[in-house]
Amino acid sequence: MAYSKCVQTVIEHLDRFRPDSDIPEQFLLESSSALQQLHPQKQTFILDVLSGCLEHQRMLSIVLDAFYQREGHFCLRTHYNLFRVICYLAIFQLEELGFQHFQDIVKSQQPLDLMCKFLQFFFNPRNLSTWLRDEWSLLYAPEHVSQHWINGLLRWQPEMQELISHLQGLVTQQSQSHFSRTKSNFTEPREFRLTAPRPRTIPVPELVPIMAKTRAVPKSTYQPPREQKLLQVTKRHNRQLAEELLLKATVEELPCTVSRNHRETPLQDTRIEPWHDPSLRIRRTSKLTFYRPDGSQVKLNTAAILREGALYQRQVEKELQRVDKLVDGAGDFSKFLKWQKTMKAQDLEEQRAAEECRRLQGKLSHEEALLARQHLVQENKQRAEQKKEETAELMQQCMERRVQEQKVLRKRVEQVTEIQKNIKLVQSRLLRDRQQTAQELAEESRELLRCQAEEAREEHQQRCELIAQLRALETQPVRRNKLVDLTQTPGHGLEGEMSLVELRERLALLKESQQQEQQERRGQIIQDKRAKSQELRGVLELITLCRASAGRGAALRWEEKKAPRVTPPPLDGRVRELQSELRDKVAERQRQAARLQVSVPTPRAACPRQRAQRWLPMEEIRERELRTRRKIN
């Protein structure tokens, strides 16, 4: 039976198989129906090999991917299925086929150099016994892999080495015969009969364009503007004025600015003491010197002028609408504002009472926590006595365990001394194994060097052929340039054809027309700028009038703020109840501490840092009250 043709049909069927879309069972049925005309023996052989390649696809792909990655860099992917069939036959069908039939199949396949390289890689004993065994063991049982596949392949090593050496001899003979055939076909170079080149025509010189003169850089570019200095002076003046006003307001409103001789006596654990916080102290500074700005105004851009003008225009329209409504008989909001002011004051008082209640509730919870701590200390003492008794019992048990462990350790020491006597025999065996592996590695390195030398020889031959082809291409004649007439039309039959001279003239006329349009646009832009500047002047006049009226209104509001403020009313009865409950809790805690003789820190014995942190929320509440009063007034 011709096994080579059968292998070729298997490769053709594998090339048609698509793992993404085709199903293996359906593909086998289709291929069996296509092989009905063949002999039954050939048909069974082809179907067995085809089904085996599809079934063990993952196992075979491990070998082929490693071959393409390590040795087969110059191998084509079209030979992938050929290598797959050869690998399957070597693993599963070598015993049934016999070595002679396998040798005939390998020799019948082309190219022989790739087959030799693949067999040399696959039947390498180092690859079979190291990484290939490990990779196959991940898919199948390690015992099955080593017993049925690896040992079988290692058993055929002598015959495979003879086959590989025979294939290498055939490859060298083919290369020598090819070299002898191609050696007589070299081309002989001849001298070219070169003609004298035509003289080149002198091109028409292009007109030198006349560039417009550039304007000189103005001196103001490298000097800071005068408005910037004026802005800095006005900013400094406004900042100093704001600091002075803020200082006056804080002296009038904050209670911490009052001298210590005129302070009120604080309530017991309820009144805020802001002088403990250094951030609320006001430092006395020397008298400040203020600089009056000049009469020059700040220069605004167009966007700022239009934005402010639109704002004042909307304000004026709203005011006119309000006046029209009052003339028509609409009511005034003065009564509603007074009622709103009184309601806000009542809400503020209720808020202050609720905050005071929350503070007192926090103190109550603190006292309750201290009482719970005292109870916890007493419970911990009882638990400590129980723990001491338990630890004594555990120590006694540990002593007994240590005695037993020492007896076990003595027995282990005796066993170790017996094992050390047999170490010398094991070391001699290891030395023998290492010597054998070293000899095998030396032989493999020699084979690798020989293969590399052959590959380098083949690459050198290919480079020589490429160099000969490149030199032949360089000797080909080069086309010369043609003469060009600038006044002649090309004559391609296109619409609007013209010569280069006519094209340049038309471009010059087009540039002149564009310059005229540009000048007209500049004149129109200048007129638009003049109209826009006149409009901005009118808007600036409106802005000055509105600013003056706004300044007068601000002065009136400032005078209203200086009016005397109403003192807050006293706290309600709910706060008094919480204070009395707090006193009872403190007395109970002190009695419990005296009874247990346990030192518990009281709120007054806290460090200054804790005291400051405790009063921080109360100070924030005080600041919020001051802000709300300012808004109401």
C-alpha positions in Angstrom: 0.0 0.0 0.0 1.3 3.5 -0.9 1.3 5.2 2.4 2.8 8.4 1.0 -0.3 9.1 -1.1 -2.5 8.4 1.9 -0.6 10.9 4.0 -1.0 13.5 1.3 -4.8 13.0 1.3 -4.9 13.4 5.1 -2.9 16.6 4.8 -5.4 17.9 2.2 -8.4 17.1 4.4 -6.7 18.8 7.4 -6.1 22.0 5.3 -9.9 22.2 4.7 -10.8 21.8 8.4 -11.7 25.0 10.2 -11.7 24.6 14.0 -13.8 27.8 14.5 -16.8 26.8 12.4 -16.5 23.0 11.6 -17.5 20.2 14.0 -15.0 17.3 14.1 -17.7 14.5 13.9 -19.5 16.0 11.0 -16.2 16.7 9.2 -15.2 13.0 9.6 -18.5 11.9 8.1 -18.1 14.2 5.1 -14.5 13.0 4.5 -15.6 9.3 4.8 -18.3 9.8 2.2 -15.7 11.5 -0.1 -13.3 8.5 0.3 -15.8 5.8 -0.7 -14.0 5.2 -4.0 -10.7 4.2 -2.4 -9.6 0.8 -1.3 -11.0 -0.2 2.2 -7.5 -0.6 3.7 -6.5 2.9 2.5 -9.8 4.3 3.6 -9.4 2.9 7.2 -5.8 4.2 7.4 -6.8 7.7 6.3 -9.8 7.9 8.6 -7.7 6.7 11.6 -5.0 9.2 11.1 -7.4 12.0 10.4 -9.5 11.3 13.5 -6.4 10.9 15.7 -5.0 14.2 14.6 -8.3 15.9 15.4 -8.7 14.1 18.7 -5.1 14.8 20.0 -5.0 18.3 18.6 -3.9 20.0 21.8 -1.2 17.4 22.4 0.3 17.8 18.9 0.0 21.6 19.0 2.3 21.7 22.0 5.1 20.1 19.9 4.5 22.1 16.8 4.2 25.5 18.5 7.5 24.9 20.3 9.1 23.8 17.1 8.1 27.0 15.2 9.1 29.1 18.1 12.6 27.6 18.7 13.8 25.9 15.5 11.4 26.6 12.7 11.7 30.3 12.3 12.2 30.0 8.5 9.5 27.3 8.1 6.2 28.1 6.4 2.8 27.7 8.0 1.6 25.7 5.0 3.7 22.8 6.3 2.0 22.8 9.7 -0.4 19.9 8.9 2.5 17.9 7.4 4.4 18.1 10.7 1.2 17.3 12.6 0.7 14.0 10.6 4.3 13.0 11.0 4.2 13.7 14.7 1.0 11.6 15.1 2.4 8.7 13.2 5.6 8.7 15.3 3.7 8.8 18.6 0.8 6.4 18.0 1.3 4.5 14.7 5.0 3.7 14.7 4.7 0.2 16.1 1.9 -0.8 13.7 3.5 0.7 10.6 7.1 -0.4 11.2 10.1 1.7 10.9 10.6 0.9 7.2 7.2 2.3 6.1 7.7 5.3 8.4 11.1 5.9 6.7 9.5 5.7 3.2 6.8 8.2 4.3 9.4 10.7 5.5 11.5 10.4 2.4 8.6 10.9 0.1 7.6 14.3 1.7 9.2 17.5 0.5 11.2 19.5 1.5 13.7 17.1 3.1 15.7 19.8 5.0 12.5 20.8 7.0 11.7 17.1 7.7 15.2 16.5 9.0 15.0 19.6 11.2 11.6 18.6 12.7 12.7 15.0 13.4 15.9 16.2 15.0 13.9 18.5 17.2 11.2 16.0 18.1 13.4 13.0 18.8 15.8 14.9 20.9 16.1 12.9 24.2 16.6 16.0 26.2 13.3 17.6 25.0 11.4 14.3 25.5 12.5 13.8 29.0 12.2 17.4 30.3 9.7 20.0 29.1 7.7 17.8 26.7 6.9 15.2 29.4 5.8 18.1 31.8 3.5 19.7 29.2 1.8 16.4 28.2 1.4 15.5 31.9 -0.8 18.6 32.3 -3.3 17.1 29.8 -3.0 13.4 30.6 -1.9 11.2 33.6 1.9 11.4 34.1 2.2 7.6 34.5 0.4 7.0 31.2 2.5 9.7 29.4 5.8 8.3 30.5 4.9 4.6 30.1 3.2 4.6 26.7 4.6 7.6 24.8 7.9 8.9 26.2 9.5 5.4 26.7 8.3 4.3 23.3 9.9 7.3 21.5 13.2 6.9 23.5 13.2 3.2 22.4 13.3 4.2 18.7 16.3 6.6 19.2 19.0 4.6 17.4 16.9 4.0 14.2 15.8 7.7 14.2 19.3 9.0 14.5 20.3 6.8 11.5 17.3 8.2 9.5 18.3 11.8 10.5 21.9 11.3 9.4 20.7 9.8 6.1 18.4 12.8 5.4 21.2 15.2 6.2 23.4 13.5 3.5 20.5 13.7 1.0 20.1 17.5 1.8 23.9 18.1 1.3 23.8 16.3 -2.1 20.9 18.3 -3.3 22.5 21.6 -2.3 25.8 20.6 -4.1 24.0 19.6 -7.2 22.0 22.8 -7.2 25.1 24.8 -6.7 26.8 23.1 -9.6 23.8 23.8 -11.9 23.5 27.4 -10.9 27.3 28.0 -11.2 27.3 27.7 -15.0 24.4 30.1 -15.4 26.2 33.3 -14.2 25.9 36.3 -16.6 28.9 37.9 -18.0 28.9 41.7 -17.8 29.5 43.8 -20.9 30.3 47.4 -21.4 27.4 49.7 -22.4 27.5 51.9 -25.5 26.6 55.2 -24.0 25.5 58.2 -26.1 26.3 61.8 -25.3 23.4 63.5 -23.3 21.5 66.4 -24.8 22.4 69.8 -23.4 20.0 71.2 -20.9 18.0 74.3 -21.6 18.3 77.4 -19.4 15.1 77.9 -17.4 13.3 81.2 -17.4 14.2 83.2 -14.3 11.3 83.9 -11.9 10.4 87.4 -10.8 11.7 88.3 -7.4 8.6 89.3 -5.2 8.8 92.8 -3.7 8.1 92.4 0.1 6.3 95.1 2.0 8.3 97.0 4.6 7.7 95.9 8.2 6.7 98.3 10.9 9.1 99.0 13.7 8.3 97.6 17.2 6.8 100.3 19.4 8.6 101.3 22.6 5.6 100.6 24.7 6.1 96.8 24.1 9.1 96.7 26.4 7.7 99.1 29.1 5.1 98.3 31.7 1.8 100.3 31.3 1.0 103.2 33.6 -2.5 101.7 34.4 -0.8 98.7 36.0 1.0 100.9 38.6 -2.2 102.8 39.3 -4.1 99.5 39.9 -1.5 98.3 42.4 -1.7 101.5 44.4 -5.6 101.3 44.5 -5.5 97.7 45.5 -3.2 98.4 48.4 -5.4 101.3 49.5 -8.6 99.3 49.3 -7.1 96.4 51.2 -5.9 98.7 54.1 -9.3 100.3 54.2 -11.1 96.9 54.4 -8.7 95.8 57.3 -9.5 98.9 59.2 -13.3 98.4 58.8 -13.0 94.7 59.8 -11.0 95.7 62.9 -13.7 98.2 64.0 -16.5 95.6 63.4 -14.8 92.9 65.5 -14.1 95.3 68.3 -17.8 96.3 68.5 -19.3 92.8 68.1 -17.0 90.1 69.5 -17.2 89.6 73.3 -13.5 88.6 73.4 -12.3 92.1 72.7 -13.6 93.4 76.0 -11.0 93.9 78.7 -10.7 91.3 81.4 -11.7 93.7 84.2 -15.2 94.2 82.5 -15.9 90.5 81.7 -19.0 88.9 83.1 -18.6 86.0 85.4 -19.3 82.7 83.4 -22.0 80.3 84.3 -21.0 76.9 85.7 -20.0 74.7 82.7 -22.4 76.5 80.3 -20.9 79.9 79.3 -18.4 80.0 76.4 -14.8 81.1 77.3 -13.3 82.3 74.0 -10.1 83.7 75.6 -8.8 80.2 75.9 -8.5 80.0 72.1 -5.5 82.1 70.9 -7.0 82.3 67.4 -9.8 84.7 68.7 -7.3 87.2 70.3 -6.9 90.5 68.4 -3.3 91.9 68.1 -2.7 95.6 68.5 -0.8 97.1 65.6 0.7 100.4 65.0 -1.1 103.2 63.1 -1.5 102.5 59.4 -0.6 105.0 56.7 -3.1 105.2 53.8 -2.3 106.5 50.3 -5.0 108.2 48.4 -5.2 107.1 44.8 -5.0 109.6 41.9 -8.1 110.7 40.0 -7.3 108.3 37.1 -9.8 105.7 36.3 -9.2 102.0 35.7 -9.3 101.1 32.0 -11.9 98.4 31.3 -12.1 96.2 28.2 -15.1 96.1 25.9 -16.6 93.0 27.4 -16.5 94.4 30.9 -18.1 97.6 29.9 -20.9 96.0 28.0 -21.5 93.4 30.8 -21.7 96.1 33.5 -23.8 98.3 31.4 -26.3 95.5 30.7 -26.4 94.8 34.5 -27.2 98.4 35.4 -29.8 98.6 32.6 -31.6 95.6 34.0 -31.5 97.2 37.5 -33.0 100.4 36.2 -35.7 98.6 34.3 -36.6 96.6 37.5 -36.8 99.8 39.5 -39.0 101.5 37.0 -41.3 98.6 37.0 -41.5 98.7 40.8 -42.3 102.4 40.7 -45.1 101.8 38.1 -46.6 99.1 40.3 -46.5 101.4 43.3 -48.2 104.2 41.3 -50.9 101.7 40.2 -51.7 100.9 43.8 -49.5 97.9 44.7 -48.6 97.3 48.4 -45.3 97.9 50.2 -43.2 95.1 51.8 -42.1 97.0 54.9 -44.6 95.2 57.2 -43.7 91.8 55.8 -40.0 92.6 56.3 -40.6 93.6 60.0 -42.5 90.4 60.6 -39.8 88.4 58.9 -37.2 90.0 61.1 -39.1 89.1 64.3 -39.6 85.5 63.2 -35.9 85.1 62.4 -35.0 86.4 65.9 -37.4 83.9 67.5 -35.9 81.1 65.4 -32.4 82.1 66.5 -33.4 82.0 70.1 -34.9 78.5 69.8 -31.8 77.4 68.0 -29.5 78.7 70.8 -31.7 76.9 73.4 -31.5 73.6 71.4 -27.7 73.9 71.0 -27.4 74.5 74.8 -29.5 71.4 75.4 -27.3 69.4 73.1 -24.2 70.5 74.9 -25.6 69.6 78.3 -26.7 66.2 77.0 -23.2 65.6 75.8 -21.9 66.3 79.3 -24.5 63.9 80.8 -23.4 61.2 78.4 -19.8 61.8 79.4 -20.6 61.4 83.1 -22.5 58.2 82.4 -19.5 56.9 80.5 -17.3 57.6 83.5 -19.7 55.6 85.8 -19.7 52.7 83.3 -15.9 52.8 83.3 -15.8 52.4 87.1 -18.1 49.4 86.9 -15.8 47.9 84.2 -12.7 48.3 86.4 -14.4 46.3 89.2 -15.4 43.5 86.7 -11.8 43.4 85.3 -10.4 42.8 88.7 -12.6 39.7 89.1 -11.6 38.4 85.6 -7.9 38.9 86.4 -8.1 36.6 89.4 -9.8 33.9 87.3 -7.2 34.2 84.5 -4.3 33.7 87.1 -5.8 30.4 88.2 -6.3 29.3 84.6 -2.6 30.2 83.7 -1.3 28.1 86.6 -3.2 25.0 85.3 -1.9 25.6 81.7 1.7 25.9 82.9 1.5 22.5 84.6 0.1 20.9 81.4 2.9 22.5 79.3 5.5 21.0 81.6 4.1 17.6 81.0 4.0 18.1 77.2 7.7 19.2 77.1 8.8 16.0 78.9 7.0 13.9 76.3 8.4 15.9 73.4 11.9 15.4 74.7 11.5 11.7 74.6 10.2 11.8 71.0 13.2 14.0 70.0 15.7 11.5 71.4 14.2 8.8 69.2 14.4 11.0 66.1 18.1 11.8 66.8 18.9 8.0 66.9 17.1 7.6 63.5 19.0 10.5 61.9 22.4 9.0 62.9 21.5 5.7 61.2 20.5 7.6 58.0 23.7 9.6 57.8 25.7 6.3 57.5 24.2 5.6 54.1 24.9 9.1 52.6 28.3 8.1 51.0 26.6 5.5 48.9 24.0 8.0 47.6 26.8 10.5 46.8 28.7 8.1 44.6 25.5 7.3 42.7 24.9 11.0 42.1 28.4 11.5 40.8 27.9 8.8 38.2 24.6 10.3 37.1 26.1 13.7 36.7 28.9 12.4 34.6 26.5 10.7 32.2 24.4 13.9 31.9 27.5 16.0 31.2 28.5 13.6 28.3 25.1 13.8 26.8 25.1 17.6 27.0 28.5 17.7 25.3 27.2 15.6 22.4 24.1 17.8 22.0 26.2 20.9 21.9 28.3 19.5 19.1 25.3 18.6 17.1 23.8 22.2 17.6 27.1 23.8 16.4 27.1 21.6 13.3 23.5 22.6 12.5 24.3 26.3 13.0 27.2 26.0 10.6 25.0 24.4 7.9 22.4 27.2 8.4 25.0 29.9 8.1 26.3 28.3 4.9 22.8 28.3 3.4 22.2 31.9 4.3 25.6 32.9 2.7 24.5 31.3 -0.5 21.2 33.1 -0.5 22.9 36.4 0.1 25.3 35.9 -2.8 22.3 35.3 -5.1 20.5 38.4 -3.9 23.7 40.5 -4.4 24.0 39.2 -8.0 20.4 40.2 -8.7 20.8 43.7 -7.2 23.9 44.3 -9.3 22.1 43.2 -12.4 19.3 45.7 -11.6 21.8 48.5 -11.1 23.2 48.1 -14.5 19.9 48.8 -16.3 19.7 52.1 -18.2 18.0 55.2 -16.7 15.5 57.4 -18.5 16.7 61.0 -19.2 14.7 64.1 -18.6 12.7 65.8 -21.5 12.9 69.4 -22.5 10.0 71.6 -21.4 8.6 74.7 -23.2 6.8 77.0 -20.8 4.8 78.8 -23.5 3.4 75.5 -25.0 0.1 74.0 -23.9 0.2 70.3 -22.9 -2.5 69.3 -25.4 -4.2 66.6 -23.3 -7.7 67.7 -24.5 -8.8 68.9 -21.1 -11.1 71.9 -20.5 -9.3 75.1 -19.6 -5.8 74.0 -20.6 -3.1 76.7 -20.6 0.6 77.1 -20.5 2.8 77.9 -17.5 3.3 81.5 -18.6 -0.5 82.1 -18.9 -1.0 80.5 -15.5 1.5 82.8 -13.8 -0.2 85.9 -15.4 -3.6 84.9 -14.2 -2.3 84.3 -10.7 -0.8 87.8 -10.6 -4.2 89.3 -11.6 -5.9 87.2 -8.9 -3.5 88.5 -6.3 -4.2 92.2 -7.3 -8.0 91.6 -7.0 -7.5 90.0 -3.5 -5.5 93.0 -2.4 -8.3 95.4 -3.4 -10.9 93.4 -1.5 -8.6 93.4 1.5 -8.4 97.2 1.5 -12.2 97.5 1.2 -12.6 95.2 4.2 -10.1 97.3 6.3 -12.1 100.5 5.6 -15.4 98.8 6.7 -13.7 97.5 9.9 -12.5 101.0 10.8 -16.0 102.4 10.4 -17.4 99.7 12.6 -14.8 100.4 15.3 -15.7 104.1 15.4 -19.4 103.3 15.8 -18.7 100.8 18.5 -16.5 103.3 20.5 -19.3 105.8 20.4 -21.7 103.2 21.8 -19.2 102.3 24.6 -18.9 106.0 25.7 -22.6 106.1 26.3 -22.5 102.9 28.3 -19.6 104.3 30.4 -21.7 107.4 31.3 -24.5 105.2 32.5 -22.1 103.1 34.5 -20.7 106.1 36.3 -24.2 107.3 37.3 -25.2 103.9 38.6 -22.0 103.5 40.6 -22.6 106.8 42.3 -26.1 105.8 43.3 -24.9 102.4 44.5 -22.2 104.1 46.7 -24.8 106.3 48.4 -27.0 103.3 49.1 -24.0 101.4 50.7 -23.2 104.4 52.9 -26.8 104.4 54.2 -26.7 100.6 54.9 -23.5 101.0 56.8 -25.0 103.6 59.1 -28.0 101.3 59.8 -25.6 98.5 60.9 -24.1 100.8 63.6 -27.4 100.9 65.4 -27.5 99.2 68.9 -28.3 95.5 69.1 -30.8 93.8 71.3 -29.4 91.6 74.1 -30.5 87.9 73.9 -33.2 86.8 76.3 -32.4 84.3 79.1 -32.5 80.6 78.6 -35.7 78.5 79.1 -36.6 76.0 81.9 -35.5 72.9 79.9 -31.9 74.0 80.1 -32.2 74.5 83.9 -33.6 71.0 84.3 -30.6 69.5 82.4 -28.2 71.6 84.5 -29.7 70.2 87.7 -29.6 66.6 86.3 -25.9 67.1 85.4 -25.1 68.2 89.0 -26.7 65.0 90.3 -24.7 62.8 88.0 -21.4 64.5 89.0 -22.2 64.0 92.7 -23.0 60.3 92.1 -19.8 59.7 90.2 -17.7 61.4 92.9 -19.4 59.1 95.6 -18.7 56.0 93.5 -15.1 57.0 93.0 -14.6 57.6 96.7 -16.1 54.2 97.5 -14.0 52.3 95.0 -10.9 54.4 95.6 -10.2 54.6 91.9 -8.7 57.8 90.4 -11.0 58.9 87.6 -10.2 62.1 85.6 -12.8 64.8 86.1 -13.7 67.3 83.3 -11.9 70.1 85.1 -8.7 68.0 85.4 -8.4 67.6 81.7 -5.3 69.0 79.9 -5.5 72.5 78.2 -5.5 70.9 74.8 -8.5 68.6 75.5 -10.3 71.6 77.1 -9.7 73.7 74.0 -11.0 70.8 71.7 -14.1 70.4 74.0 -15.0 74.1 73.6 -14.3 74.3 69.9 -17.9 73.4 68.8 -19.3 75.9 71.3 -17.1 78.6 69.8 -18.3 77.7 66.3 -21.9 78.0 67.5 -21.1 81.5 68.9 -19.6 82.6 65.5 -22.7 81.4 63.7 -25.0 83.4 66.0 -22.9 86.5 65.3 -23.2 86.0 61.6 -27.0 85.5 61.7 -27.3 88.7 63.8 -25.4 90.7 61.2 -27.6 89.4 58.4 -30.8 90.3 60.4 -29.5 93.8 61.2 
